[in-house]
Amino acid sequence: MSVITLGEVLMRLSTTQHQRFQACSSLACHYGGAEMNVAIGLSGFGVPTAMITGIPKNALGDTIIQTLHRYNVNTKNVFQKEGRLGLYFVEEGFGQRAPNIIYDREHSVFNQMTLEDTHIEQMLHDYDWFHFTGITPALNDTLFKLMKKITRIAKQQGMTISCDLNYRAQLWDFQTARDKMSELLPNVDIIFGYEPLNLIDIATGEDKKDTLSRNPSLDDLRPILKEIHELYDLRYIAFTQRKIFNHKRNRLQSFISTTHEIV
């Protein structure tokens, strides 16, 4: 198996020692992003990985390439152009105080990225799995259309396609996310999570998932997941159920759904 993913690499600037923004005088710097994390994580398990992304043509962009090289992620399709790098600022949580995140990513090199069909075919050629998240199509309409294009081409080339639905309320409203992500799924084989997607009850016009509790039982989930499998022709749905005790302590249970069962 070899995996290629597409997404934005951001600089994370975070407070330390649980400080609020108003109190801190310095910020810790890290580079990351949902898709970059997947590529690095899989590479650590010995899976050949690569990224498609756009970064600035400056020392910050050079540092991102060096970071990817350090983790053996192929950077052949990492494009450097004049422009800015997307940022996000994180105020660490403490006790019952949740973390606070501020994004500053408009007009970044990645946000303005476009690709021709022939170029996409070349980039995907040496890989058999394409992965993306719901963050990228939420950034702007150009990237949404790019994701429709690249998933279509990946499917034509016989690749397995996975999508982490990964809703971000800072990027779009929930119903728009449901509509747009549903539009992207015809070529997808595997999804992580089951929201945001449309699953409309024809009789009521309401989404069937809206009746679920925050952490629904598997008995309640089974008929919902079965309909999602059938409606979107999915092979697998992977999801977690999270219980939050405080900002540092969570309990996660992971499940994988096929058309027949949840394991």
KOLBAPA-49750 format. One record per residue (C-alpha): residue in three letters; chain; x, y, z. Coordinates in steps of 0.25 Angstrom, whole numbers. Layout:
<rec><r>ALA</r><c>A</c><x>X</x><y>Y</y><z>Z</z></rec>
...
END
This chain:
<rec><r>MET</r><c>A</c><x>0</x><y>0</y><z>0</z></rec>
<rec><r>SER</r><c>A</c><x>5</x><y>14</y><z>-3</z></rec>
<rec><r>VAL</r><c>A</c><x>-3</x><y>27</y><z>1</z></rec>
<rec><r>ILE</r><c>A</c><x>-4</x><y>41</y><z>-4</z></rec>
<rec><r>THR</r><c>A</c><x>-11</x><y>52</y><z>3</z></rec>
<rec><r>LEU</r><c>A</c><x>-15</x><y>66</y><z>-1</z></rec>
<rec><r>GLY</r><c>A</c><x>-17</x><y>77</y><z>10</z></rec>
<rec><r>GLU</r><c>A</c><x>-11</x><y>90</y><z>16</z></rec>
<rec><r>VAL</r><c>A</c><x>1</x><y>91</y><z>25</z></rec>
<rec><r>LEU</r><c>A</c><x>0</x><y>101</y><z>35</z></rec>
<rec><r>MET</r><c>A</c><x>9</x><y>108</y><z>45</z></rec>
<rec><r>ARG</r><c>A</c><x>3</x><y>106</y><z>59</z></rec>
<rec><r>LEU</r><c>A</c><x>7</x><y>116</y><z>70</z></rec>
<rec><r>SER</r><c>A</c><x>2</x><y>112</y><z>83</z></rec>
<rec><r>THR</r><c>A</c><x>3</x><y>118</y><z>97</z></rec>
<rec><r>THR</r><c>A</c><x>11</x><y>110</y><z>108</z></rec>
<rec><r>GLN</r><c>A</c><x>8</x><y>106</y><z>122</z></rec>
<rec><r>HIS</r><c>A</c><x>-7</x><y>108</y><z>120</z></rec>
<rec><r>GLN</r><c>A</c><x>-6</x><y>123</y><z>118</z></rec>
<rec><r>ARG</r><c>A</c><x>-17</x><y>132</y><z>112</z></rec>
<rec><r>PHE</r><c>A</c><x>-13</x><y>140</y><z>100</z></rec>
<rec><r>GLN</r><c>A</c><x>-14</x><y>153</y><z>108</z></rec>
<rec><r>ALA</r><c>A</c><x>-3</x><y>147</y><z>118</z></rec>
<rec><r>CYS</r><c>A</c><x>7</x><y>141</y><z>109</z></rec>
<rec><r>SER</r><c>A</c><x>20</x><y>147</y><z>104</z></rec>
<rec><r>SER</r><c>A</c><x>24</x><y>136</y><z>94</z></rec>
<rec><r>LEU</r><c>A</c><x>18</x><y>125</y><z>86</z></rec>
<rec><r>ALA</r><c>A</c><x>23</x><y>111</y><z>83</z></rec>
<rec><r>CYS</r><c>A</c><x>24</x><y>108</y><z>68</z></rec>
<rec><r>HIS</r><c>A</c><x>20</x><y>95</y><z>61</z></rec>
<rec><r>TYR</r><c>A</c><x>17</x><y>91</y><z>47</z></rec>
<rec><r>GLY</r><c>A</c><x>5</x><y>82</y><z>44</z></rec>
<rec><r>GLY</r><c>A</c><x>-9</x><y>79</y><z>38</z></rec>
<rec><r>ALA</r><c>A</c><x>-19</x><y>68</y><z>38</z></rec>
<rec><r>GLU</r><c>A</c><x>-13</x><y>62</y><z>25</z></rec>
<rec><r>MET</r><c>A</c><x>1</x><y>64</y><z>28</z></rec>
<rec><r>ASN</r><c>A</c><x>-1</x><y>57</y><z>41</z></rec>
<rec><r>VAL</r><c>A</c><x>-7</x><y>45</y><z>34</z></rec>
<rec><r>ALA</r><c>A</c><x>5</x><y>44</y><z>24</z></rec>
<rec><r>ILE</r><c>A</c><x>15</x><y>45</y><z>35</z></rec>
<rec><r>GLY</r><c>A</c><x>7</x><y>35</y><z>44</z></rec>
<rec><r>LEU</r><c>A</c><x>6</x><y>25</y><z>33</z></rec>
<rec><r>SER</r><c>A</c><x>21</x><y>27</y><z>29</z></rec>
<rec><r>GLY</r><c>A</c><x>24</x><y>23</y><z>43</z></rec>
<rec><r>PHE</r><c>A</c><x>18</x><y>10</y><z>41</z></rec>
<rec><r>GLY</r><c>A</c><x>26</x><y>7</y><z>28</z></rec>
<rec><r>VAL</r><c>A</c><x>15</x><y>12</y><z>18</z></rec>
<rec><r>PRO</r><c>A</c><x>21</x><y>20</y><z>6</z></rec>
<rec><r>THR</r><c>A</c><x>14</x><y>33</y><z>7</z></rec>
<rec><r>ALA</r><c>A</c><x>14</x><y>46</y><z>0</z></rec>
<rec><r>MET</r><c>A</c><x>7</x><y>60</y><z>1</z></rec>
<rec><r>ILE</r><c>A</c><x>1</x><y>69</y><z>-9</z></rec>
<rec><r>THR</r><c>A</c><x>1</x><y>84</y><z>-4</z></rec>
<rec><r>GLY</r><c>A</c><x>5</x><y>98</y><z>-6</z></rec>
<rec><r>ILE</r><c>A</c><x>15</x><y>106</y><z>3</z></rec>
<rec><r>PRO</r><c>A</c><x>23</x><y>119</y><z>2</z></rec>
<rec><r>LYS</r><c>A</c><x>36</x><y>120</y><z>-6</z></rec>
<rec><r>ASN</r><c>A</c><x>44</x><y>124</y><z>7</z></rec>
<rec><r>ALA</r><c>A</c><x>50</x><y>119</y><z>19</z></rec>
<rec><r>LEU</r><c>A</c><x>37</x><y>115</y><z>25</z></rec>
<rec><r>GLY</r><c>A</c><x>34</x><y>106</y><z>13</z></rec>
<rec><r>ASP</r><c>A</c><x>48</x><y>101</y><z>13</z></rec>
<rec><r>THR</r><c>A</c><x>46</x><y>97</y><z>28</z></rec>
<rec><r>ILE</r><c>A</c><x>33</x><y>89</y><z>24</z></rec>
<rec><r>ILE</r><c>A</c><x>40</x><y>81</y><z>13</z></rec>
<rec><r>GLN</r><c>A</c><x>51</x><y>78</y><z>23</z></rec>
<rec><r>THR</r><c>A</c><x>41</x><y>73</y><z>33</z></rec>
<rec><r>LEU</r><c>A</c><x>34</x><y>64</y><z>23</z></rec>
<rec><r>HIS</r><c>A</c><x>47</x><y>59</y><z>19</z></rec>
<rec><r>ARG</r><c>A</c><x>51</x><y>56</y><z>33</z></rec>
<rec><r>TYR</r><c>A</c><x>39</x><y>46</y><z>34</z></rec>
<rec><r>ASN</r><c>A</c><x>41</x><y>40</y><z>20</z></rec>
<rec><r>VAL</r><c>A</c><x>29</x><y>47</y><z>14</z></rec>
<rec><r>ASN</r><c>A</c><x>31</x><y>49</y><z>-1</z></rec>
<rec><r>THR</r><c>A</c><x>31</x><y>64</y><z>-5</z></rec>
<rec><r>LYS</r><c>A</c><x>31</x><y>63</y><z>-20</z></rec>
<rec><r>ASN</r><c>A</c><x>17</x><y>69</y><z>-21</z></rec>
<rec><r>VAL</r><c>A</c><x>19</x><y>80</y><z>-11</z></rec>
<rec><r>PHE</r><c>A</c><x>19</x><y>93</y><z>-18</z></rec>
<rec><r>GLN</r><c>A</c><x>26</x><y>106</y><z>-14</z></rec>
<rec><r>LYS</r><c>A</c><x>21</x><y>119</y><z>-19</z></rec>
<rec><r>GLU</r><c>A</c><x>22</x><y>134</y><z>-14</z></rec>
<rec><r>GLY</r><c>A</c><x>12</x><y>136</y><z>-4</z></rec>
<rec><r>ARG</r><c>A</c><x>8</x><y>134</y><z>11</z></rec>
<rec><r>LEU</r><c>A</c><x>7</x><y>122</y><z>20</z></rec>
<rec><r>GLY</r><c>A</c><x>-6</x><y>119</y><z>27</z></rec>
<rec><r>LEU</r><c>A</c><x>-5</x><y>121</y><z>42</z></rec>
<rec><r>TYR</r><c>A</c><x>-13</x><y>117</y><z>54</z></rec>
<rec><r>PHE</r><c>A</c><x>-12</x><y>121</y><z>69</z></rec>
<rec><r>VAL</r><c>A</c><x>-15</x><y>112</y><z>80</z></rec>
<rec><r>GLU</r><c>A</c><x>-18</x><y>116</y><z>95</z></rec>
<rec><r>GLU</r><c>A</c><x>-16</x><y>104</y><z>103</z></rec>
<rec><r>GLY</r><c>A</c><x>-28</x><y>99</y><z>111</z></rec>
<rec><r>PHE</r><c>A</c><x>-27</x><y>97</y><z>126</z></rec>
<rec><r>GLY</r><c>A</c><x>-37</x><y>89</y><z>135</z></rec>
<rec><r>GLN</r><c>A</c><x>-51</x><y>91</y><z>130</z></rec>
<rec><r>ARG</r><c>A</c><x>-46</x><y>103</y><z>121</z></rec>
<rec><r>ALA</r><c>A</c><x>-46</x><y>98</y><z>107</z></rec>
<rec><r>PRO</r><c>A</c><x>-35</x><y>102</y><z>97</z></rec>
<rec><r>ASN</r><c>A</c><x>-37</x><y>114</y><z>88</z></rec>
<rec><r>ILE</r><c>A</c><x>-33</x><y>114</y><z>74</z></rec>
<rec><r>ILE</r><c>A</c><x>-31</x><y>126</y><z>64</z></rec>
<rec><r>TYR</r><c>A</c><x>-29</x><y>123</y><z>49</z></rec>
<rec><r>ASP</r><c>A</c><x>-21</x><y>132</y><z>40</z></rec>
<rec><r>ARG</r><c>A</c><x>-20</x><y>125</y><z>27</z></rec>
<rec><r>GLU</r><c>A</c><x>-28</x><y>133</y><z>16</z></rec>
<rec><r>HIS</r><c>A</c><x>-20</x><y>136</y><z>3</z></rec>
<rec><r>SER</r><c>A</c><x>-9</x><y>126</y><z>7</z></rec>
<rec><r>VAL</r><c>A</c><x>-1</x><y>119</y><z>-4</z></rec>
<rec><r>PHE</r><c>A</c><x>-10</x><y>106</y><z>-2</z></rec>
<rec><r>ASN</r><c>A</c><x>-23</x><y>114</y><z>-2</z></rec>
<rec><r>GLN</r><c>A</c><x>-20</x><y>119</y><z>-16</z></rec>
<rec><r>MET</r><c>A</c><x>-15</x><y>105</y><z>-22</z></rec>
<rec><r>THR</r><c>A</c><x>-21</x><y>100</y><z>-35</z></rec>
<rec><r>LEU</r><c>A</c><x>-17</x><y>88</y><z>-42</z></rec>
<rec><r>GLU</r><c>A</c><x>-20</x><y>83</y><z>-57</z></rec>
<rec><r>ASP</r><c>A</c><x>-25</x><y>69</y><z>-59</z></rec>
<rec><r>THR</r><c>A</c><x>-13</x><y>64</y><z>-66</z></rec>
<rec><r>HIS</r><c>A</c><x>-4</x><y>69</y><z>-54</z></rec>
<rec><r>ILE</r><c>A</c><x>-13</x><y>61</y><z>-44</z></rec>
<rec><r>GLU</r><c>A</c><x>-12</x><y>48</y><z>-52</z></rec>
<rec><r>GLN</r><c>A</c><x>3</x><y>49</y><z>-52</z></rec>
<rec><r>MET</r><c>A</c><x>3</x><y>52</y><z>-37</z></rec>
<rec><r>LEU</r><c>A</c><x>-6</x><y>40</y><z>-33</z></rec>
<rec><r>HIS</r><c>A</c><x>1</x><y>31</y><z>-43</z></rec>
<rec><r>ASP</r><c>A</c><x>10</x><y>24</y><z>-33</z></rec>
<rec><r>TYR</r><c>A</c><x>0</x><y>22</y><z>-22</z></rec>
<rec><r>ASP</r><c>A</c><x>-11</x><y>13</y><z>-19</z></rec>
<rec><r>TRP</r><c>A</c><x>-18</x><y>21</y><z>-8</z></rec>
<rec><r>PHE</r><c>A</c><x>-23</x><y>35</y><z>-7</z></rec>
<rec><r>HIS</r><c>A</c><x>-27</x><y>42</y><z>6</z></rec>
<rec><r>PHE</r><c>A</c><x>-33</x><y>55</y><z>9</z></rec>
<rec><r>THR</r><c>A</c><x>-41</x><y>62</y><z>20</z></rec>
<rec><r>GLY</r><c>A</c><x>-54</x><y>71</y><z>21</z></rec>
<rec><r>ILE</r><c>A</c><x>-45</x><y>83</y><z>24</z></rec>
<rec><r>THR</r><c>A</c><x>-39</x><y>85</y><z>10</z></rec>
<rec><r>PRO</r><c>A</c><x>-52</x><y>86</y><z>2</z></rec>
<rec><r>ALA</r><c>A</c><x>-57</x><y>96</y><z>13</z></rec>
<rec><r>LEU</r><c>A</c><x>-47</x><y>106</y><z>11</z></rec>
<rec><r>ASN</r><c>A</c><x>-52</x><y>112</y><z>-2</z></rec>
<rec><r>ASP</r><c>A</c><x>-60</x><y>108</y><z>-15</z></rec>
<rec><r>THR</r><c>A</c><x>-48</x><y>106</y><z>-23</z></rec>
<rec><r>LEU</r><c>A</c><x>-42</x><y>95</y><z>-14</z></rec>
<rec><r>PHE</r><c>A</c><x>-56</x><y>89</y><z>-13</z></rec>
<rec><r>LYS</r><c>A</c><x>-56</x><y>87</y><z>-28</z></rec>
<rec><r>LEU</r><c>A</c><x>-42</x><y>82</y><z>-28</z></rec>
<rec><r>MET</r><c>A</c><x>-46</x><y>71</y><z>-18</z></rec>
<rec><r>LYS</r><c>A</c><x>-57</x><y>67</y><z>-27</z></rec>
<rec><r>LYS</r><c>A</c><x>-48</x><y>66</y><z>-39</z></rec>
<rec><r>ILE</r><c>A</c><x>-37</x><y>59</y><z>-31</z></rec>
<rec><r>THR</r><c>A</c><x>-46</x><y>49</y><z>-25</z></rec>
<rec><r>ARG</r><c>A</c><x>-52</x><y>46</y><z>-39</z></rec>
<rec><r>ILE</r><c>A</c><x>-38</x><y>44</y><z>-45</z></rec>
<rec><r>ALA</r><c>A</c><x>-33</x><y>35</y><z>-34</z></rec>
<rec><r>LYS</r><c>A</c><x>-45</x><y>26</y><z>-35</z></rec>
<rec><r>GLN</r><c>A</c><x>-43</x><y>25</y><z>-50</z></rec>
<rec><r>GLN</r><c>A</c><x>-29</x><y>21</y><z>-47</z></rec>
<rec><r>GLY</r><c>A</c><x>-34</x><y>10</y><z>-38</z></rec>
<rec><r>MET</r><c>A</c><x>-29</x><y>16</y><z>-25</z></rec>
<rec><r>THR</r><c>A</c><x>-35</x><y>14</y><z>-11</z></rec>
<rec><r>ILE</r><c>A</c><x>-41</x><y>27</y><z>-6</z></rec>
<rec><r>SER</r><c>A</c><x>-43</x><y>31</y><z>8</z></rec>
<rec><r>CYS</r><c>A</c><x>-48</x><y>43</y><z>15</z></rec>
<rec><r>ASP</r><c>A</c><x>-48</x><y>48</y><z>29</z></rec>
<rec><r>LEU</r><c>A</c><x>-61</x><y>57</y><z>29</z></rec>
<rec><r>ASN</r><c>A</c><x>-54</x><y>66</y><z>40</z></rec>
<rec><r>TYR</r><c>A</c><x>-64</x><y>77</y><z>42</z></rec>
<rec><r>ARG</r><c>A</c><x>-59</x><y>91</y><z>45</z></rec>
<rec><r>ALA</r><c>A</c><x>-69</x><y>101</y><z>50</z></rec>
<rec><r>GLN</r><c>A</c><x>-60</x><y>112</y><z>47</z></rec>
<rec><r>LEU</r><c>A</c><x>-60</x><y>109</y><z>32</z></rec>
<rec><r>TRP</r><c>A</c><x>-74</x><y>107</y><z>29</z></rec>
<rec><r>ASP</r><c>A</c><x>-88</x><y>105</y><z>35</z></rec>
<rec><r>PHE</r><c>A</c><x>-93</x><y>90</y><z>38</z></rec>
<rec><r>GLN</r><c>A</c><x>-103</x><y>89</y><z>27</z></rec>
<rec><r>THR</r><c>A</c><x>-94</x><y>95</y><z>17</z></rec>
<rec><r>ALA</r><c>A</c><x>-84</x><y>84</y><z>21</z></rec>
<rec><r>ARG</r><c>A</c><x>-94</x><y>73</y><z>20</z></rec>
<rec><r>ASP</r><c>A</c><x>-98</x><y>77</y><z>6</z></rec>
<rec><r>LYS</r><c>A</c><x>-84</x><y>79</y><z>1</z></rec>
<rec><r>MET</r><c>A</c><x>-78</x><y>67</y><z>7</z></rec>
<rec><r>SER</r><c>A</c><x>-90</x><y>58</y><z>2</z></rec>
<rec><r>GLU</r><c>A</c><x>-86</x><y>63</y><z>-12</z></rec>
<rec><r>LEU</r><c>A</c><x>-72</x><y>59</y><z>-10</z></rec>
<rec><r>LEU</r><c>A</c><x>-75</x><y>44</y><z>-6</z></rec>
<rec><r>PRO</r><c>A</c><x>-79</x><y>37</y><z>-19</z></rec>
<rec><r>ASN</r><c>A</c><x>-65</x><y>33</y><z>-22</z></rec>
<rec><r>VAL</r><c>A</c><x>-61</x><y>30</y><z>-7</z></rec>
<rec><r>ASP</r><c>A</c><x>-59</x><y>16</y><z>-2</z></rec>
<rec><r>ILE</r><c>A</c><x>-56</x><y>19</y><z>13</z></rec>
<rec><r>ILE</r><c>A</c><x>-60</x><y>30</y><z>22</z></rec>
<rec><r>PHE</r><c>A</c><x>-56</x><y>34</y><z>37</z></rec>
<rec><r>GLY</r><c>A</c><x>-68</x><y>39</y><z>44</z></rec>
<rec><r>TYR</r><c>A</c><x>-83</x><y>39</y><z>40</z></rec>
<rec><r>GLU</r><c>A</c><x>-85</x><y>55</y><z>41</z></rec>
<rec><r>PRO</r><c>A</c><x>-86</x><y>64</y><z>33</z></rec>
<rec><r>LEU</r><c>A</c><x>-94</x><y>56</y><z>23</z></rec>
<rec><r>ASN</r><c>A</c><x>-109</x><y>57</y><z>18</z></rec>
<rec><r>LEU</r><c>A</c><x>-118</x><y>45</y><z>22</z></rec>
<rec><r>ILE</r><c>A</c><x>-132</x><y>51</y><z>19</z></rec>
<rec><r>ASP</r><c>A</c><x>-144</x><y>44</y><z>24</z></rec>
<rec><r>ILE</r><c>A</c><x>-154</x><y>46</y><z>12</z></rec>
<rec><r>ALA</r><c>A</c><x>-166</x><y>46</y><z>21</z></rec>
<rec><r>THR</r><c>A</c><x>-162</x><y>57</y><z>30</z></rec>
<rec><r>GLY</r><c>A</c><x>-151</x><y>65</y><z>22</z></rec>
<rec><r>GLU</r><c>A</c><x>-142</x><y>64</y><z>34</z></rec>
<rec><r>ASP</r><c>A</c><x>-128</x><y>57</y><z>35</z></rec>
<rec><r>LYS</r><c>A</c><x>-129</x><y>44</y><z>42</z></rec>
<rec><r>LYS</r><c>A</c><x>-116</x><y>46</y><z>50</z></rec>
<rec><r>ASP</r><c>A</c><x>-122</x><y>58</y><z>57</z></rec>
<rec><r>THR</r><c>A</c><x>-130</x><y>48</y><z>66</z></rec>
<rec><r>LEU</r><c>A</c><x>-117</x><y>42</y><z>71</z></rec>
<rec><r>SER</r><c>A</c><x>-111</x><y>45</y><z>85</z></rec>
<rec><r>ARG</r><c>A</c><x>-97</x><y>51</y><z>86</z></rec>
<rec><r>ASN</r><c>A</c><x>-91</x><y>37</y><z>88</z></rec>
<rec><r>PRO</r><c>A</c><x>-102</x><y>27</y><z>83</z></rec>
<rec><r>SER</r><c>A</c><x>-103</x><y>13</y><z>86</z></rec>
<rec><r>LEU</r><c>A</c><x>-98</x><y>3</y><z>75</z></rec>
<rec><r>ASP</r><c>A</c><x>-112</x><y>-2</y><z>74</z></rec>
<rec><r>ASP</r><c>A</c><x>-117</x><y>12</y><z>70</z></rec>
<rec><r>LEU</r><c>A</c><x>-105</x><y>14</y><z>61</z></rec>
<rec><r>ARG</r><c>A</c><x>-107</x><y>1</y><z>53</z></rec>
<rec><r>PRO</r><c>A</c><x>-119</x><y>5</y><z>44</z></rec>
<rec><r>ILE</r><c>A</c><x>-113</x><y>19</y><z>42</z></rec>
<rec><r>LEU</r><c>A</c><x>-100</x><y>13</y><z>37</z></rec>
<rec><r>LYS</r><c>A</c><x>-106</x><y>3</y><z>29</z></rec>
<rec><r>GLU</r><c>A</c><x>-114</x><y>14</y><z>21</z></rec>
<rec><r>ILE</r><c>A</c><x>-101</x><y>22</y><z>20</z></rec>
<rec><r>HIS</r><c>A</c><x>-94</x><y>10</y><z>14</z></rec>
<rec><r>GLU</r><c>A</c><x>-105</x><y>8</y><z>4</z></rec>
<rec><r>LEU</r><c>A</c><x>-107</x><y>22</y><z>0</z></rec>
<rec><r>TYR</r><c>A</c><x>-93</x><y>26</y><z>-2</z></rec>
<rec><r>ASP</r><c>A</c><x>-88</x><y>12</y><z>-6</z></rec>
<rec><r>LEU</r><c>A</c><x>-77</x><y>12</y><z>4</z></rec>
<rec><r>ARG</r><c>A</c><x>-68</x><y>0</y><z>8</z></rec>
<rec><r>TYR</r><c>A</c><x>-65</x><y>4</y><z>22</z></rec>
<rec><r>ILE</r><c>A</c><x>-69</x><y>15</y><z>32</z></rec>
<rec><r>ALA</r><c>A</c><x>-59</x><y>17</y><z>44</z></rec>
<rec><r>PHE</r><c>A</c><x>-63</x><y>25</y><z>56</z></rec>
<rec><r>THR</r><c>A</c><x>-60</x><y>28</y><z>70</z></rec>
<rec><r>GLN</r><c>A</c><x>-68</x><y>31</y><z>82</z></rec>
<rec><r>ARG</r><c>A</c><x>-62</x><y>41</y><z>92</z></rec>
<rec><r>LYS</r><c>A</c><x>-65</x><y>43</y><z>107</z></rec>
<rec><r>ILE</r><c>A</c><x>-58</x><y>56</y><z>111</z></rec>
<rec><r>PHE</r><c>A</c><x>-54</x><y>57</y><z>126</z></rec>
<rec><r>ASN</r><c>A</c><x>-46</x><y>70</y><z>125</z></rec>
<rec><r>HIS</r><c>A</c><x>-37</x><y>77</y><z>115</z></rec>
<rec><r>LYS</r><c>A</c><x>-26</x><y>66</y><z>116</z></rec>
<rec><r>ARG</r><c>A</c><x>-34</x><y>54</y><z>119</z></rec>
<rec><r>ASN</r><c>A</c><x>-42</x><y>47</y><z>109</z></rec>
<rec><r>ARG</r><c>A</c><x>-47</x><y>33</y><z>107</z></rec>
<rec><r>LEU</r><c>A</c><x>-48</x><y>28</y><z>92</z></rec>
<rec><r>GLN</r><c>A</c><x>-55</x><y>16</y><z>87</z></rec>
<rec><r>SER</r><c>A</c><x>-52</x><y>12</y><z>72</z></rec>
<rec><r>PHE</r><c>A</c><x>-62</x><y>5</y><z>63</z></rec>
<rec><r>ILE</r><c>A</c><x>-62</x><y>0</y><z>48</z></rec>
<rec><r>SER</r><c>A</c><x>-75</x><y>-2</y><z>41</z></rec>
<rec><r>THR</r><c>A</c><x>-77</x><y>-10</y><z>29</z></rec>
<rec><r>THR</r><c>A</c><x>-90</x><y>-12</y><z>22</z></rec>
<rec><r>HIS</r><c>A</c><x>-92</x><y>-24</y><z>31</z></rec>
<rec><r>GLU</r><c>A</c><x>-87</x><y>-21</y><z>45</z></rec>
<rec><r>ILE</r><c>A</c><x>-80</x><y>-12</y><z>54</z></rec>
<rec><r>VAL</r><c>A</c><x>-67</x><y>-17</y><z>60</z></rec>
END
